[in-house]
Amino acid sequence: MSEWKAKRFWKEATFEPAESGWQVLLDGRPVRTPAKAALVLPSERLAQAIAAEWQAQGEKIDPRAMPATRTANSAIDKVAVQHEEVAAMLAAYGGSDMLCYRADGPAELVARQSADWDPLLDWAETRFGARLAVTAGVMPVAQDAAALERLAAPLREMDPFALAAFHDLVALSGSLVLAHAVTEARLDAAEAWRLSRLDEEWQIEQWGEDEEAEALAQVKRTAFHDAARFWTLLG
């Protein structure tokens, strides 16, 4: 049996100013979130992008082709109602940031990690006053509480839309520092994703590519780029 998909029921998707932002309209009717909340967006650019996603749909609706819509829905239905909890969960990544856990061999991988990741930790110290400790292997390394607080503070100031995008940047990369680097324009999404995949790419160089793992990596890469784009549409 083929998978059921909702059919397109509108002819034209547009956007217009709303009382507290921007809204997307389907044949003149405002779009609502899955939880039936008003889909009121913080910027014209985001509303335009979401309207374009709806307009580009074919006869059957494909939610996978609507990443900005999904993130906006998540911001309103999920992040807005548990903002403090989401911010705290993401801040906890600072205590186990991927950039801080290095291989103890071979020497070429150790050198590559140092060359590619150390500049980001240096940047985090300069930008946020947050110096994170580095360790070899998987044993936890204690991080300075003040440094973690400085990395966490900006998250609490983000609105639900920004925090929803930031969530995906952190969760997909495994690094609070990399997410900050993208949102602060220290790195573009492509370079940040490359840095997050350093260990995996090393393994591929040594042992070859696994098709299933590569397919999953491409899905995550696309989602990472979508999150970075969503962030830029907020401005």
MITOR-176007 format. One record per atom (N, C-alpha, C): residue number from 0; residue in three letters; chain; z, x, y. Coordinates in steps of 0.1 Angstrom, whole numbers, plus 5000, padded with zeros to 4 digits. Example, Ala and Ser with C-alpha at 12.3 -4.5 7.8 and 13.67 -1.06 7.14 Angstrom:
<atoms>
  nr rest kette    z    x    y
   0  ala     A 5078 5132 4943
   0  ala     A 5078 5123 4955
   0  ala     A 5078 5132 4967
   1  ser     A 5071 5128 4978
   1  ser     A 5071 5137 4989
   1  ser     A 5079 5129 5000
</atoms>
This chain:
<atoms>
  nr rest kette    z    x    y
   0  met     A 5000 5008 4988
   0  met     A 5000 5000 5000
   0  met     A 5000 5009 5012
   1  ser     A 4991 5006 5022
   1  ser     A 4991 5014 5034
   1  ser     A 5002 5011 5043
   2  glu     A 5006 5021 5051
   2  glu     A 5018 5019 5060
   2  glu     A 5014 5009 5071
   3  trp     A 5023 5000 5074
   3  trp     A 5021 4990 5085
   3  trp     A 5023 4996 5098
   4  lys     A 5014 4993 5108
   4  lys     A 5015 4998 5121
   4  lys     A 5013 4986 5131
   5  ala     A 5021 4987 5142
   5  ala     A 5020 4976 5152
   5  ala     A 5006 4978 5158
   6  lys     A 5000 4966 5162
   6  lys     A 4987 4966 5168
   6  lys     A 4988 4966 5183
   7  arg     A 4978 4972 5190
   7  arg     A 4978 4972 5204
   7  arg     A 4977 4957 5209
   8  phe     A 4985 4954 5219
   8  phe     A 4985 4940 5224
   8  phe     A 4982 4939 5239
   9  trp     A 4978 4950 5245
   9  trp     A 4976 4951 5259
   9  trp     A 4962 4957 5262
  10  lys     A 4957 4954 5274
  10  lys     A 4944 4960 5278
  10  lys     A 4945 4972 5287
  11  glu     A 4955 4971 5296
  11  glu     A 4956 4981 5306
  11  glu     A 4971 4985 5308
  12  ala     A 4973 4998 5308
  12  ala     A 4986 5004 5311
  12  ala     A 4986 5010 5325
  13  thr     A 4995 5006 5333
  13  thr     A 4996 5011 5347
  13  thr     A 5010 5015 5350
  14  phe     A 5012 5020 5362
  14  phe     A 5026 5023 5367
  14  phe     A 5027 5020 5381
  15  glu     A 5040 5018 5386
  15  glu     A 5042 5014 5400
  15  glu     A 5057 5017 5403
  16  pro     A 5060 5018 5416
  16  pro     A 5074 5020 5420
  16  pro     A 5083 5008 5415
  17  ala     A 5095 5012 5411
  17  ala     A 5105 5002 5408
  17  ala     A 5117 5004 5417
  18  glu     A 5127 4995 5416
  18  glu     A 5138 4996 5425
  18  glu     A 5145 5009 5426
  19  ser     A 5147 5016 5414
  19  ser     A 5154 5028 5414
  19  ser     A 5145 5039 5407
  20  gly     A 5132 5038 5408
  20  gly     A 5124 5049 5402
  20  gly     A 5109 5044 5401
  21  trp     A 5104 5046 5389
  21  trp     A 5090 5041 5386
  21  trp     A 5090 5034 5372
  22  gln     A 5081 5025 5371
  22  gln     A 5080 5018 5358
  22  gln     A 5066 5017 5353
  23  val     A 5065 5016 5340
  23  val     A 5051 5015 5334
  23  val     A 5049 5000 5330
  24  leu     A 5037 4995 5332
  24  leu     A 5034 4981 5330
  24  leu     A 5023 4980 5320
  25  leu     A 5024 4971 5311
  25  leu     A 5013 4967 5301
  25  leu     A 5008 4954 5305
  26  asp     A 4996 4953 5311
  26  asp     A 4990 4941 5316
  26  asp     A 5000 4934 5326
  27  gly     A 5006 4942 5334
  27  gly     A 5015 4937 5344
  27  gly     A 5029 4935 5340
  28  arg     A 5032 4937 5327
  28  arg     A 5046 4934 5322
  28  arg     A 5053 4948 5320
  29  pro     A 5065 4949 5326
  29  pro     A 5072 4962 5324
  29  pro     A 5075 4965 5310
  30  val     A 5074 4978 5306
  30  val     A 5077 4983 5293
  30  val     A 5093 4984 5292
  31  arg     A 5098 4981 5280
  31  arg     A 5112 4982 5278
  31  arg     A 5114 4992 5266
  32  thr     A 5126 4997 5266
  32  thr     A 5130 5007 5255
  32  thr     A 5132 4999 5242
  33  pro     A 5133 5006 5231
  33  pro     A 5137 4999 5218
  33  pro     A 5150 4991 5219
  34  ala     A 5159 4996 5227
  34  ala     A 5172 4988 5229
  34  ala     A 5171 4978 5239
  35  lys     A 5158 4975 5244
  35  lys     A 5155 4964 5254
  35  lys     A 5160 4967 5268
  36  ala     A 5163 4980 5271
  36  ala     A 5166 4984 5285
  36  ala     A 5153 4986 5293
  37  ala     A 5155 4984 5306
  37  ala     A 5143 4987 5314
  37  ala     A 5139 5001 5314
  38  leu     A 5126 5004 5312
  38  leu     A 5121 5018 5311
  38  leu     A 5118 5022 5326
  39  val     A 5129 5025 5333
  39  val     A 5128 5030 5347
  39  val     A 5128 5045 5347
  40  leu     A 5118 5052 5353
  40  leu     A 5116 5066 5352
  40  leu     A 5119 5073 5365
  41  pro     A 5124 5085 5365
  41  pro     A 5128 5092 5377
  41  pro     A 5117 5098 5385
  42  ser     A 5105 5099 5380
  42  ser     A 5094 5105 5388
  42  ser     A 5081 5098 5386
  43  glu     A 5072 5099 5396
  43  glu     A 5059 5093 5395
  43  glu     A 5051 5100 5384
  44  arg     A 5052 5113 5384
  44  arg     A 5044 5121 5374
  44  arg     A 5048 5117 5360
  45  leu     A 5061 5115 5357
  45  leu     A 5065 5110 5344
  45  leu     A 5059 5096 5341
  46  ala     A 5060 5087 5350
  46  ala     A 5055 5074 5348
  46  ala     A 5040 5074 5345
  47  gln     A 5033 5083 5353
  47  gln     A 5018 5084 5351
  47  gln     A 5015 5089 5337
  48  ala     A 5023 5099 5332
  48  ala     A 5021 5105 5319
  48  ala     A 5024 5095 5308
  49  ile     A 5034 5087 5310
  49  ile     A 5038 5077 5299
  49  ile     A 5027 5066 5299
  50  ala     A 5023 5061 5311
  50  ala     A 5012 5051 5312
  50  ala     A 5000 5056 5305
  51  ala     A 4997 5069 5306
  51  ala     A 4985 5075 5300
  51  ala     A 4986 5075 5285
  52  glu     A 4998 5077 5280
  52  glu     A 5001 5076 5265
  52  glu     A 4998 5062 5260
  53  trp     A 5003 5052 5267
  53  trp     A 5000 5039 5263
  53  trp     A 4986 5035 5264
  54  gln     A 4979 5039 5274
  54  gln     A 4965 5036 5276
  54  gln     A 4956 5043 5266
  55  ala     A 4960 5054 5261
  55  ala     A 4952 5062 5251
  55  ala     A 4954 5057 5237
  56  gln     A 4963 5047 5234
  56  gln     A 4965 5042 5221
  56  gln     A 4952 5034 5216
  57  gly     A 4950 5035 5203
  57  gly     A 4939 5028 5197
  57  gly     A 4943 5014 5193
  58  glu     A 4936 5009 5184
  58  glu     A 4939 4995 5179
  58  glu     A 4953 4994 5173
  59  lys     A 4957 5005 5166
  59  lys     A 4970 5005 5160
  59  lys     A 4978 5016 5168
  60  ile     A 4991 5013 5170
  60  ile     A 5000 5021 5178
  60  ile     A 5005 5033 5170
  61  asp     A 5003 5045 5175
  61  asp     A 5008 5057 5168
  61  asp     A 5019 5063 5177
  62  pro     A 5032 5061 5173
  62  pro     A 5043 5067 5181
  62  pro     A 5042 5082 5182
  63  arg     A 5036 5088 5172
  63  arg     A 5036 5103 5172
  63  arg     A 5027 5108 5184
  64  ala     A 5019 5100 5189
  64  ala     A 5010 5104 5200
  64  ala     A 5016 5100 5214
  65  met     A 5029 5097 5214
  65  met     A 5036 5092 5226
  65  met     A 5049 5100 5228
  66  pro     A 5048 5113 5229
  66  pro     A 5061 5121 5230
  66  pro     A 5069 5119 5243
  67  ala     A 5062 5117 5254
  67  ala     A 5070 5114 5266
  67  ala     A 5077 5101 5266
  68  thr     A 5070 5091 5260
  68  thr     A 5076 5078 5258
  68  thr     A 5089 5079 5250
  69  arg     A 5087 5086 5239
  69  arg     A 5099 5087 5229
  69  arg     A 5111 5094 5236
  70  thr     A 5108 5105 5244
  70  thr     A 5119 5112 5250
  70  thr     A 5125 5103 5261
  71  ala     A 5117 5096 5269
  71  ala     A 5123 5087 5279
  71  ala     A 5131 5076 5273
  72  asn     A 5127 5071 5261
  72  asn     A 5135 5061 5254
  72  asn     A 5148 5067 5250
  73  ser     A 5148 5079 5244
  73  ser     A 5160 5085 5240
  73  ser     A 5169 5088 5252
  74  ala     A 5164 5092 5263
  74  ala     A 5172 5094 5275
  74  ala     A 5180 5082 5279
  75  ile     A 5173 5071 5279
  75  ile     A 5179 5058 5283
  75  ile     A 5188 5052 5273
  76  asp     A 5184 5051 5260
  76  asp     A 5191 5044 5250
  76  asp     A 5202 5052 5243
  77  lys     A 5200 5066 5243
  77  lys     A 5210 5074 5236
  77  lys     A 5217 5084 5245
  78  val     A 5210 5092 5253
  78  val     A 5217 5102 5261
  78  val     A 5225 5096 5272
  79  ala     A 5220 5086 5279
  79  ala     A 5227 5081 5290
  79  ala     A 5241 5075 5286
  80  val     A 5242 5070 5274
  80  val     A 5254 5063 5270
  80  val     A 5264 5073 5263
  81  gln     A 5260 5086 5261
  81  gln     A 5269 5096 5255
  81  gln     A 5266 5109 5261
  82  his     A 5264 5109 5274
  82  his     A 5260 5122 5281
  82  his     A 5270 5133 5279
  83  glu     A 5283 5131 5280
  83  glu     A 5292 5141 5278
  83  glu     A 5292 5147 5265
  84  glu     A 5290 5139 5254
  84  glu     A 5290 5143 5241
  84  glu     A 5277 5152 5238
  85  val     A 5266 5147 5243
  85  val     A 5254 5155 5241
  85  val     A 5255 5168 5248
  86  ala     A 5260 5169 5260
  86  ala     A 5261 5181 5268
  86  ala     A 5270 5191 5260
  87  ala     A 5281 5186 5255
  87  ala     A 5291 5194 5248
  87  ala     A 5284 5200 5235
  88  met     A 5277 5191 5228
  88  met     A 5270 5196 5215
  88  met     A 5260 5207 5218
  89  leu     A 5253 5205 5229
  89  leu     A 5243 5216 5232
  89  leu     A 5250 5228 5237
  90  ala     A 5260 5227 5245
  90  ala     A 5268 5239 5250
  90  ala     A 5273 5247 5238
  91  ala     A 5276 5240 5227
  91  ala     A 5282 5248 5216
  91  ala     A 5272 5258 5210
  92  tyr     A 5259 5256 5212
  92  tyr     A 5249 5265 5207
  92  tyr     A 5252 5279 5213
  93  gly     A 5258 5280 5225
  93  gly     A 5260 5293 5231
  93  gly     A 5269 5301 5223
  94  gly     A 5278 5295 5215
  94  gly     A 5287 5303 5206
  94  gly     A 5280 5309 5194
  95  ser     A 5269 5304 5191
  95  ser     A 5261 5309 5179
  95  ser     A 5247 5311 5182
  96  asp     A 5244 5315 5195
  96  asp     A 5230 5316 5199
  96  asp     A 5222 5325 5190
  97  met     A 5210 5321 5187
  97  met     A 5201 5328 5178
  97  met     A 5199 5342 5183
  98  leu     A 5198 5344 5196
  98  leu     A 5195 5357 5201
  98  leu     A 5206 5367 5199
  99  cys     A 5217 5363 5195
  99  cys     A 5229 5372 5193
  99  cys     A 5230 5377 5179
 100  tyr     A 5223 5371 5170
 100  tyr     A 5224 5375 5156
 100  tyr     A 5212 5383 5151
 101  arg     A 5214 5395 5149
 101  arg     A 5204 5405 5146
 101  arg     A 5204 5409 5132
 102  ala     A 5192 5414 5127
 102  ala     A 5191 5419 5114
 102  ala     A 5198 5433 5114
 103  asp     A 5203 5437 5102
 103  asp     A 5208 5451 5101
 103  asp     A 5197 5460 5094
 104  gly     A 5185 5455 5092
 104  gly     A 5174 5463 5087
 104  gly     A 5163 5454 5083
 105  pro     A 5151 5459 5081
 105  pro     A 5147 5473 5083
 105  pro     A 5146 5477 5098
 106  ala     A 5144 5489 5101
 106  ala     A 5145 5494 5114
 106  ala     A 5135 5488 5124
 107  glu     A 5123 5485 5118
 107  glu     A 5112 5480 5127
 107  glu     A 5116 5466 5132
 108  leu     A 5122 5458 5123
 108  leu     A 5126 5444 5127
 108  leu     A 5138 5445 5137
 109  val     A 5147 5454 5135
 109  val     A 5159 5456 5144
 109  val     A 5153 5460 5158
 110  ala     A 5144 5469 5158
 110  ala     A 5138 5473 5171
 110  ala     A 5130 5462 5178
 111  arg     A 5123 5454 5170
 111  arg     A 5116 5443 5176
 111  arg     A 5125 5432 5182
 112  gln     A 5136 5429 5175
 112  gln     A 5146 5420 5180
 112  gln     A 5152 5425 5193
 113  ser     A 5155 5438 5193
 113  ser     A 5161 5443 5205
 113  ser     A 5152 5443 5217
 114  ala     A 5139 5447 5214
 114  ala     A 5129 5448 5225
 114  ala     A 5126 5434 5231
 115  asp     A 5126 5424 5222
 115  asp     A 5122 5410 5227
 115  asp     A 5134 5402 5231
 116  trp     A 5145 5403 5225
 116  trp     A 5157 5395 5228
 116  trp     A 5166 5400 5239
 117  asp     A 5168 5413 5239
 117  asp     A 5177 5419 5249
 117  asp     A 5174 5415 5263
 118  pro     A 5161 5415 5267
 118  pro     A 5159 5412 5281
 118  pro     A 5163 5397 5285
 119  leu     A 5163 5388 5275
 119  leu     A 5168 5375 5278
 119  leu     A 5183 5374 5280
 120  leu     A 5190 5382 5271
 120  leu     A 5204 5382 5273
 120  leu     A 5208 5389 5286
 121  asp     A 5200 5399 5290
 121  asp     A 5202 5405 5303
 121  asp     A 5200 5395 5315
 122  trp     A 5189 5387 5313
 122  trp     A 5186 5377 5323
 122  trp     A 5197 5367 5324
 123  ala     A 5203 5363 5313
 123  ala     A 5214 5353 5313
 123  ala     A 5226 5358 5320
 124  glu     A 5228 5371 5319
 124  glu     A 5240 5377 5326
 124  glu     A 5237 5377 5341
 125  thr     A 5225 5381 5345
 125  thr     A 5221 5381 5359
 125  thr     A 5221 5367 5365
 126  arg     A 5215 5358 5358
 126  arg     A 5213 5344 5363
 126  arg     A 5226 5336 5363
 127  phe     A 5233 5337 5352
 127  phe     A 5245 5328 5351
 127  phe     A 5258 5335 5351
 128  gly     A 5258 5349 5351
 128  gly     A 5270 5356 5350
 128  gly     A 5276 5355 5336
 129  ala     A 5267 5353 5326
 129  ala     A 5272 5351 5312
 129  ala     A 5266 5362 5303
 130  arg     A 5275 5371 5299
 130  arg     A 5271 5381 5290
 130  arg     A 5275 5377 5276
 131  leu     A 5266 5376 5267
 131  leu     A 5269 5372 5253
 131  leu     A 5269 5385 5244
 132  ala     A 5278 5385 5235
 132  ala     A 5279 5396 5225
 132  ala     A 5269 5395 5214
 133  val     A 5265 5406 5209
 133  val     A 5255 5407 5198
 133  val     A 5261 5413 5186
 134  thr     A 5257 5408 5174
 134  thr     A 5262 5413 5161
 134  thr     A 5250 5414 5152
 135  ala     A 5252 5423 5141
 135  ala     A 5242 5424 5131
 135  ala     A 5247 5416 5119
 136  gly     A 5238 5409 5112
 136  gly     A 5242 5401 5101
 136  gly     A 5246 5387 5105
 137  val     A 5252 5379 5096
 137  val     A 5255 5365 5098
 137  val     A 5270 5362 5101
 138  met     A 5278 5372 5101
 138  met     A 5293 5370 5104
 138  met     A 5294 5366 5119
 139  pro     A 5302 5355 5121
 139  pro     A 5303 5351 5135
 139  pro     A 5308 5361 5144
 140  val     A 5304 5361 5157
 140  val     A 5309 5370 5167
 140  val     A 5315 5362 5178
 141  ala     A 5327 5365 5182
 141  ala     A 5334 5358 5193
 141  ala     A 5327 5360 5206
 142  gln     A 5325 5349 5213
 142  gln     A 5319 5350 5227
 142  gln     A 5329 5348 5237
 143  asp     A 5327 5354 5249
 143  asp     A 5337 5352 5260
 143  asp     A 5336 5338 5265
 144  ala     A 5348 5332 5266
 144  ala     A 5349 5317 5269
 144  ala     A 5343 5315 5283
 145  ala     A 5345 5324 5292
 145  ala     A 5340 5322 5306
 145  ala     A 5325 5322 5306
 146  ala     A 5319 5331 5298
 146  ala     A 5305 5332 5297
 146  ala     A 5299 5319 5291
 147  leu     A 5305 5314 5281
 147  leu     A 5301 5301 5275
 147  leu     A 5302 5290 5285
 148  glu     A 5312 5290 5293
 148  glu     A 5314 5279 5303
 148  glu     A 5303 5280 5314
 149  arg     A 5299 5292 5317
 149  arg     A 5289 5293 5328
 149  arg     A 5275 5288 5322
 150  leu     A 5273 5290 5309
 150  leu     A 5260 5285 5304
 150  leu     A 5261 5270 5302
 151  ala     A 5273 5265 5300
 151  ala     A 5274 5251 5297
 151  ala     A 5274 5242 5310
 152  ala     A 5279 5248 5321
 152  ala     A 5281 5240 5333
 152  ala     A 5268 5233 5338
 153  pro     A 5256 5239 5338
 153  pro     A 5244 5232 5342
 153  pro     A 5241 5220 5334
 154  leu     A 5244 5220 5321
 154  leu     A 5241 5208 5313
 154  leu     A 5248 5196 5318
 155  arg     A 5261 5197 5322
 155  arg     A 5268 5185 5327
 155  arg     A 5263 5180 5339
 156  glu     A 5255 5187 5347
 156  glu     A 5249 5183 5359
 156  glu     A 5235 5176 5357
 157  met     A 5229 5178 5345
 157  met     A 5216 5172 5343
 157  met     A 5217 5157 5341
 158  asp     A 5206 5150 5346
 158  asp     A 5206 5136 5344
 158  asp     A 5201 5133 5330
 159  pro     A 5202 5121 5325
 159  pro     A 5199 5118 5311
 159  pro     A 5185 5123 5307
 160  phe     A 5175 5122 5316
 160  phe     A 5161 5126 5312
 160  phe     A 5160 5141 5311
 161  ala     A 5166 5148 5320
 161  ala     A 5166 5163 5319
 161  ala     A 5174 5167 5306
 162  leu     A 5185 5161 5303
 162  leu     A 5193 5165 5292
 162  leu     A 5186 5162 5279
 163  ala     A 5178 5151 5279
 163  ala     A 5171 5147 5267
 163  ala     A 5160 5158 5264
 164  ala     A 5153 5163 5274
 164  ala     A 5143 5173 5272
 164  ala     A 5150 5186 5268
 165  phe     A 5161 5189 5275
 165  phe     A 5169 5202 5272
 165  phe     A 5174 5201 5257
 166  his     A 5178 5190 5253
 166  his     A 5182 5189 5239
 166  his     A 5172 5194 5229
 167  asp     A 5159 5189 5231
 167  asp     A 5149 5193 5221
 167  asp     A 5146 5208 5223
 168  leu     A 5146 5214 5235
 168  leu     A 5144 5228 5237
 168  leu     A 5155 5236 5229
 169  val     A 5167 5232 5230
 169  val     A 5178 5239 5223
 169  val     A 5177 5237 5208
 170  ala     A 5176 5225 5204
 170  ala     A 5177 5222 5189
 170  ala     A 5165 5228 5182
 171  leu     A 5153 5228 5188
 171  leu     A 5142 5233 5181
 171  leu     A 5141 5249 5181
 172  ser     A 5147 5255 5191
 172  ser     A 5147 5270 5192
 172  ser     A 5159 5276 5186
 173  gly     A 5170 5268 5186
 173  gly     A 5183 5274 5181
 173  gly     A 5190 5283 5191
 174  ser     A 5185 5282 5204
 174  ser     A 5190 5291 5214
 174  ser     A 5192 5284 5227
 175  leu     A 5205 5284 5232
 175  leu     A 5208 5279 5245
 175  leu     A 5202 5287 5256
 176  val     A 5202 5300 5254
 176  val     A 5196 5309 5264
 176  val     A 5181 5307 5265
 177  leu     A 5174 5306 5254
 177  leu     A 5159 5303 5255
 177  leu     A 5156 5290 5262
 178  ala     A 5164 5280 5260
 178  ala     A 5162 5267 5266
 178  ala     A 5164 5269 5281
 179  his     A 5175 5276 5285
 179  his     A 5177 5278 5300
 179  his     A 5165 5286 5305
 180  ala     A 5160 5296 5298
 180  ala     A 5149 5304 5303
 180  ala     A 5136 5296 5306
 181  val     A 5134 5286 5297
 181  val     A 5122 5277 5299
 181  val     A 5125 5268 5312
 182  thr     A 5136 5262 5313
 182  thr     A 5139 5252 5324
 182  thr     A 5140 5259 5337
 183  glu     A 5144 5272 5336
 183  glu     A 5145 5280 5349
 183  glu     A 5132 5288 5352
 184  ala     A 5122 5285 5344
 184  ala     A 5109 5291 5346
 184  ala     A 5109 5307 5344
 185  arg     A 5118 5311 5336
 185  arg     A 5119 5326 5332
 185  arg     A 5108 5328 5322
 186  leu     A 5106 5318 5313
 186  leu     A 5096 5319 5302
 186  leu     A 5088 5306 5302
 187  asp     A 5075 5307 5298
 187  asp     A 5068 5295 5295
 187  asp     A 5071 5291 5281
 188  ala     A 5066 5279 5277
 188  ala     A 5070 5274 5264
 188  ala     A 5064 5282 5253
 189  ala     A 5052 5287 5254
 189  ala     A 5046 5295 5244
 189  ala     A 5054 5308 5241
 190  glu     A 5058 5315 5251
 190  glu     A 5065 5327 5249
 190  glu     A 5079 5324 5244
 191  ala     A 5085 5314 5248
 191  ala     A 5099 5310 5243
 191  ala     A 5098 5307 5228
 192  trp     A 5088 5299 5225
 192  trp     A 5086 5296 5210
 192  trp     A 5084 5308 5202
 193  arg     A 5075 5317 5207
 193  arg     A 5073 5330 5200
 193  arg     A 5086 5337 5197
 194  leu     A 5094 5338 5208
 194  leu     A 5107 5346 5206
 194  leu     A 5116 5339 5196
 195  ser     A 5116 5326 5196
 195  ser     A 5124 5318 5186
 195  ser     A 5120 5320 5172
 196  arg     A 5107 5324 5170
 196  arg     A 5102 5326 5157
 196  arg     A 5100 5340 5152
 197  leu     A 5107 5349 5159
 197  leu     A 5106 5363 5156
 197  leu     A 5108 5367 5141
 198  asp     A 5120 5362 5136
 198  asp     A 5123 5365 5122
 198  asp     A 5113 5359 5113
 199  glu     A 5109 5346 5115
 199  glu     A 5100 5340 5106
 199  glu     A 5086 5347 5106
 200  glu     A 5082 5351 5118
 200  glu     A 5069 5358 5118
 200  glu     A 5070 5371 5111
 201  trp     A 5081 5378 5112
 201  trp     A 5083 5390 5105
 201  trp     A 5082 5388 5090
 202  gln     A 5088 5378 5085
 202  gln     A 5087 5375 5070
 202  gln     A 5073 5372 5066
 203  ile     A 5065 5365 5075
 203  ile     A 5051 5362 5072
 203  ile     A 5043 5374 5071
 204  glu     A 5046 5384 5080
 204  glu     A 5039 5397 5080
 204  glu     A 5041 5404 5067
 205  gln     A 5053 5403 5062
 205  gln     A 5057 5410 5050
 205  gln     A 5052 5403 5037
 206  trp     A 5053 5390 5036
 206  trp     A 5051 5383 5024
 206  trp     A 5040 5373 5024
 207  gly     A 5034 5371 5035
 207  gly     A 5023 5361 5036
 207  gly     A 5028 5347 5040
 208  glu     A 5019 5339 5043
 208  glu     A 5022 5326 5049
 208  glu     A 5024 5315 5038
 209  asp     A 5034 5307 5040
 209  asp     A 5036 5295 5031
 209  asp     A 5031 5283 5038
 210  glu     A 5021 5276 5032
 210  glu     A 5014 5265 5039
 210  glu     A 5024 5254 5043
 211  glu     A 5033 5250 5035
 211  glu     A 5042 5239 5038
 211  glu     A 5051 5243 5050
 212  ala     A 5056 5256 5049
 212  ala     A 5065 5260 5060
 212  ala     A 5057 5261 5073
 213  glu     A 5045 5266 5072
 213  glu     A 5036 5267 5084
 213  glu     A 5034 5253 5090
 214  ala     A 5031 5243 5082
 214  ala     A 5029 5230 5087
 214  ala     A 5041 5224 5094
 215  leu     A 5053 5227 5089
 215  leu     A 5065 5222 5095
 215  leu     A 5067 5230 5108
 216  ala     A 5064 5243 5109
 216  ala     A 5066 5251 5121
 216  ala     A 5056 5245 5132
 217  gln     A 5044 5241 5128
 217  gln     A 5035 5236 5138
 217  gln     A 5040 5223 5144
 218  val     A 5046 5215 5136
 218  val     A 5052 5202 5141
 218  val     A 5063 5205 5151
 219  lys     A 5071 5215 5147
 219  lys     A 5082 5218 5157
 219  lys     A 5077 5225 5169
 220  arg     A 5067 5233 5168
 220  arg     A 5061 5240 5179
 220  arg     A 5055 5229 5189
 221  thr     A 5048 5219 5184
 221  thr     A 5043 5209 5192
 221  thr     A 5054 5201 5200
 222  ala     A 5065 5198 5192
 222  ala     A 5076 5191 5198
 222  ala     A 5083 5200 5209
 223  phe     A 5084 5213 5207
 223  phe     A 5089 5222 5217
 223  phe     A 5081 5222 5230
 224  his     A 5068 5223 5228
 224  his     A 5059 5222 5240
 224  his     A 5060 5209 5247
 225  asp     A 5061 5198 5239
 225  asp     A 5063 5185 5245
 225  asp     A 5075 5184 5254
 226  ala     A 5086 5190 5249
 226  ala     A 5099 5189 5256
 226  ala     A 5098 5197 5269
 227  ala     A 5091 5209 5268
 227  ala     A 5089 5217 5280
 227  ala     A 5081 5209 5291
 228  arg     A 5070 5202 5286
 228  arg     A 5062 5195 5295
 228  arg     A 5069 5183 5301
 229  phe     A 5078 5176 5293
 229  phe     A 5086 5165 5298
 229  phe     A 5094 5170 5310
 230  trp     A 5101 5182 5308
 230  trp     A 5109 5188 5318
 230  trp     A 5101 5189 5331
 231  thr     A 5089 5195 5330
 231  thr     A 5081 5197 5342
 231  thr     A 5077 5184 5349
 232  leu     A 5076 5173 5342
 232  leu     A 5072 5160 5347
 232  leu     A 5083 5154 5355
 233  leu     A 5095 5159 5354
 233  leu     A 5106 5153 5361
 233  leu     A 5107 5157 5376
 234  gly     A 5100 5168 5379
 234  gly     A 5100 5173 5392
 234  gly     A 5090 5166 5402
</atoms>
